[in-house]
């Protein structure tokens, strides 16, 4: 009997990386891509909201201390606008 393994998926999980520091965003993006994730980056919460209008990420990875709008308020707003099936 063979052990159970998950069947390969056609599309890798999508991670939205939000950070106002380009170096941090690049480092996290590279690490996640090496593990097989599809990564979309945003420099601020406003850009993240724009992206979430087109792509529903499986995971939101974010710096929590950024200028302008907080990611927490963006997340609350995105939860209202995203429909999960």
Long-range contacts (C-beta under 8 A, 24 or more apart in sequence): 11-38, 12-36, 12-37, 12-38, 13-37, 13-38, 13-58, 13-59, 14-38, 14-39, 14-40, 14-55, 14-56, 14-57, 14-58, 14-59, 15-39, 15-40, 15-57, 15-58, 15-59, 15-60, 15-61, 16-40, 16-41, 16-42, 16-48, 16-51, 16-52, 16-55, 16-57, 16-59, 16-60, 16-61, 16-62, 17-41, 17-42, 17-61, 17-62, 18-42, 18-43, 18-44, 18-45, 18-47, 18-48, 18-60, 18-61, 18-62, 18-63, 18-66, 18-71, 18-74, 19-43, 19-62, 19-63, 19-66, 20-44, 20-63, 20-66, 20-67, 21-63, 24-63, 28-61, 32-61, 44-68, 44-69, 45-69, 45-70, 45-71, 45-73, 45-74, 46-74, 48-74, 48-78, 49-74, 49-77, 49-78, 52-78, 52-81, 52-82, 53-81, 56-82, 56-84
